């Protein structure tokens, strides 16, 4: 950062530390959420026996994608091409979210597995990184305004290039439905009417109570779940605030650098993880409501071959885009979540053979067939899998 954007050494170090500390805190808060609802997921796991496909979760899938032979070349290529595109004024997005390069690598690994070409895999990976920049730029103004994250945008492929456009269109459709378009369950308005019961911590207690009663938890687990979700409702916005304290000077330096190099009217958006949008209380509220609904859909979708246990821990990452396009309206957010989660489960189930083949070219081995959420919401995987099914 100091070298690229000409920041002072001390300022650059402090900014970098704050971003790192905020991200670590955010990760701990999300892990707390996952740990807190583990008894809920354990309750539902007992229903999931009898399925013959294992849903492995995004962490195992992402880690596996980094082992393909062209990953070592794709990563620097993504960074260099991004810098060139910014310098050439083709995009204003600078993607620094390197961990989520896995969103590009997974479809690349899939193409490599299905078509037997590392070159094709490399090209798919790099092409998706470029496509994401344009979706992220389109998203940036609304992202910054709604979440208070000016100067940043989301560059996580699945959410910027798939979830956001679809939920955006769904909200446009809702606008056309008389009566339905008037329903408004906004967290701020609810908070004003409910007083202390609209406080995020109290909402967390209520959400925890709802999940605990639904899954027949004992008193000890009920109290742990309630306090855990309440803590997450308070901690996540605080951690996002720390990240923004570090990102703000970086963003300012980046913008100043771009203006000096490219002209006074040029700004740059710093591309970050979807987790940066988790600070809105509506996200956690929608997450808690969607967990049992996701389980219900798993029993409704025809010929379902996997139980979405790993996806339950990933529901929180889906929420920000729905809440953003619904402008904080929980009713609209949940409609979008239900529709897109249904599509996610349907496609992840359909493309289990492709997912299994993709894992076969990595260094991570599983017995039997596998799938993951990425085969239901990563547009690269969906398109490549459809092409393979139709023409090969």
N, C-alpha and C positions, 0 to 999 in steps of 0.2 A: 504494500500500500504506500509506504513511504517513497519507494522508488518510482512507482507508476504515477501517483497523484501528487507528488512533491509535498507530502505532509511533513510536519516537524517530527523528529524522531520520538520525542516524549509523547506527543499527541497521538501518533500512530500506534505506539505501544499500548497506551491507555485505552484507545478505541478498540484495538484488537482484543485486549484482555476482557473488556466489558462485553463485546460480542460473544467471546468464548464462554465467559461466565454465565451470561444470559442464556446461551444455547444449552449449556450444561444444566442450568437450573430448569430450563424448559423441558429438557429430556428427563430429568428427575421427576418433574411434576407429571409428565405423561406416563412415565413408568409407575408412579404412584397411582395414577388412575387405573392402569392395567392391573396392578397388584390388588388394588382395592376391589375391583369387580371380578377378581379371579373366582371367588365362591359362586358368583352368578354364572360365570362361564362353565364352572365345574358342574353346576346343576344342569345346564343345558347339554353338556358333553355326554351325560348319561343317556340322553335321547338320541345321540348321534351314532350309536353302534349299528353295524350292518352296512355301512357305506364302504365301497371298495376303492375309493380315491382319497388320497391324503391331501388336505389343504395345508401347505407348508408355511404360509406367512411370508410377508415381504422381506424380512431380514435375511432368511435363508436364501430366498430367490435372488435378492440384490447381491449378497455376498458371492453367490455362485456366478453371477454375471461378470464379476470382475476377474474371473479366472480364464475367460476365453482368450485365445492367443492374440487377438488384435486389440484388446483393451489397452495395452501399454502404448499403442500408437494412437488410438482413438481419443484418449484423454487430452494429450497435448494438442491434437488437431482441433478439438472442440474449442479449447481456450484460445488458440491462435486465430481461428476463423472468427470467433466472437469479437476479438480485439480488432481484426481487420474490418469487420462489418460496422462496428461502432465508429472507427476512425473514418470510414467511407460514408458515414451518415446514412447507412442503410437501416440500421436499428439504433435505438437509444437504450437498449437493455444490455447490461453487463452481468452475465450469470456467474456468480461466485459460489453457487450451491453445488460444490463438487460431489458430495455424497450422493445427491440425487441424479448424477450422471448415470446412475444405475437405471433410471427410467429410459435412457437412450440405449444403454448396453443390453438390457433384457430383450427388446425387440431385435437388436443386432445379433445377439446370441441365438435367438429363435430363427432368424433368417439363415444364419450360418448352419444351424442344425437341419433345417428343412430343405435348404437348397445346396448344401455341401460346399459353400464358398465363403472363405474368410473375407474376401474382398467385398462381397455383397453385404456381409455382416457389418463390416467397417463402414461402408457407404450408408447403410440404413442408420447406423448409430449417429454418424455425423449429420446426416440430413435431418433427423428428428431434432437434434440439438438446435439446428437453425430454424426449423419450423416453430419450435417452442418460443423463440425470441419474439416472433411477430404476434403470436397469441398473447404472450406476456406483456408486450407493449400495448396491445389493445385493452388488456385488463388493467394496466397500471393505474390510470387516474381514479377509477372506481375503487380499486383495492386500497390505494393510499387514502382516499377520502373517507371510506366507510370505517376502516380499521384504525385510522389515524397513523398510518405508516407511510407518510409522504416520502418520496424519493426511493421507495422500494417497490418491488412487484414479486409475484410468485412465478418461479420458473420450473416448478415441478410438473413435468409433462402431462401426467394423467389428469391433473386438476386444472391446469391452465388451458390445455388443448382439447379436453374432452368434457370434464364435469362442468366447467364454467360455461362453455358454449351451449351445452344441452340445457342446463338449468336456466340460463338466460332466455332461451327460446320457450321453455316451459312457463316462465313467468310472463312472457309476452302473450302466451296462450291464455293464461289465467286472467290477464287483463281484459280479455274479450268475453269472459263468462259472467253474465249478470248475476249479482248476488255474491258469488264466490269472490269476485274481485274486490268486494267491500270488507271481507273478513280480515281483521288486523289484530294479531296477537304479538305485539311488539314488547320486548323485554322492558324497555324504558317506561312505556305506558303501564304495563303490568306493575312495575315497581312503584310508580307514582300512586296507583290505586291501592296497592297492598301494603304500602309503608314498609315496615321492617321485614315483612314477609316477602317483599320483592328484592331484598338484599341478596347478592350472589351466594353468600355463605348459607343463608336460610334456604334458598332455592336448592343448593347442594344437599342439604339435610333432607328436604322433601323428596328430591330425586332418588337419593339413597334409600329412603324409606319405601318408596314405590318399588324399586328393584328388589329390595330385601323381602318385602311381603309377597311380591310376584313369584319369587324363587324359594319361598318358604325357609328363609334363613333363621337360625336361632338368635337369641338376644345379643350375644356377644358379637356375632358376625354382623348383625344389623347395625350395631353401634359403630363398628369399625368401618363398614361401608358408608354410613352416613357421614362420619367425620372425615373419611378419606375424600369423598366427592366434594364436601364443603371446602376442604383444604385446597383441592385442585381448582375449584372455582375462584378462590382468592389468589393462589400462587401463580397460576399461568399468566394472568394479566400483569402481575408484578415482574415476572421473568421476561415477558415481552418488552416491558418498559426498560429493563436493564439492557436488553439487546439493542433497543432503539437509541438508548443513551450512547452506545458505542457506534451504532450505524449512522447516526446523524452527522457527526464530523466527517466520517468516511464519505457519506453521500455528498456533503457540502464540498469536500475536497475534490471528489470526482466531477461534480458539476462545474466547479471552478476550472478544473483542468480542461474539461470539454469545451467550455466557453473560450478559454485562451487558445485552444488548438483549432476549434471548429467554428467559433462565432458566438456572439453574445446570446443568441436565441436557443442555443443547444443545451439540453439537460440530459442527464443519464439516470436510468433507473437501475438500482442494485437488485439483481435477481436473487431471491432467497427461498428457503423451504416453506412449504404450505403451513408448517407449524407456527409460523409467525402470525397467522390469522386466528389462532386458537384462543386469543385473549378475550374475545367477545363471549359473555355469559350464555348467549343463545346457543353457541356451539356445543357446550357441555350439556345443556338441557336437551338439545336435539339428539345428541349422541346417546344419552341415557334412554330416551324414548325409542330410538331406532334399534337398540340391542335386541329387545324381545321381538320387535317387528321383523328384524333380519332372520331370526330363528324361525318365525312363523312362515316366512317366504321359502325357507329351505325345505319345508314340508309341503309346500303348495306347488313348486316348480316341477313339472313332469320329468320323470326319469332322473331325478337328482341323485348324483353318485358321490357327493362329498358333503361333509358337515362343516359349515363355515366358522369353525372355532377361531382360527387365526384372524379372520375378517372382523370378528367382534372387537378385537383389540385395535383395529384400524379404522373403525367407524368414525372416531373423533377427527381423523384427518380429512374425511369427506365433508364434514360439516361446514368449514369456513366458506366454501364457494356457494353452497346453498343459502347460507345466512346472508352472504354478500348480495347475491342476485335477488333474494327475497327482502332485502333491505331491513333485516332484523326481524321480519315477520315469521314467527315460528310455524304458523299454519302453512304458509307458502314453502318454507324451507323443508318441512316434513313431506309435503307432496312431492317435491323434487327428489328428496332423499329416497322415498319409497320407490319411485319409478326407476331411478338410476341404480339403486341397490338391486332391484329386480333384474335389470339388464346385466349388472355385474355378476350376479349369481348364475344367470342363464348362460352367459358367454364363458365364464370360468368353468362351468360344467361341460359345455359343448367342446371347449378347446383343451380338455384334459390330455388327450393324446399328443397334441402339439406341445403342451407344457412339459410332458414327460420326455418327449424327444429333445426339447431344449436343454433340460437338465442332464441329459446323457452326454452332452459335449462339454460339460463343466467338470470340475473336480469334486463336486458334491454329489454323493450317491444316495438314492432312496430306493427301497424295495417296492416294487409295484408302481401303480400309476399315481401321479401327483398333479396338483394344480395350485393356483394362487390368485389372489385378487387382481394382480397385474394382467391376467388373461381375461379379465372382465371389464377393467377400466383404463387400461393403457391402450390408446388408439393404435399405436404401432403394432402391438401384439394382435389386436383384433383384425386389422387390415391384412397383415401378413398371414394370419391363420385362415382367414376367408379365402385369400388368393390360393393358398395351398390346398384347401378343401375343394375349391372350384376347378382348378386347372392341373392338379398333380395327383 
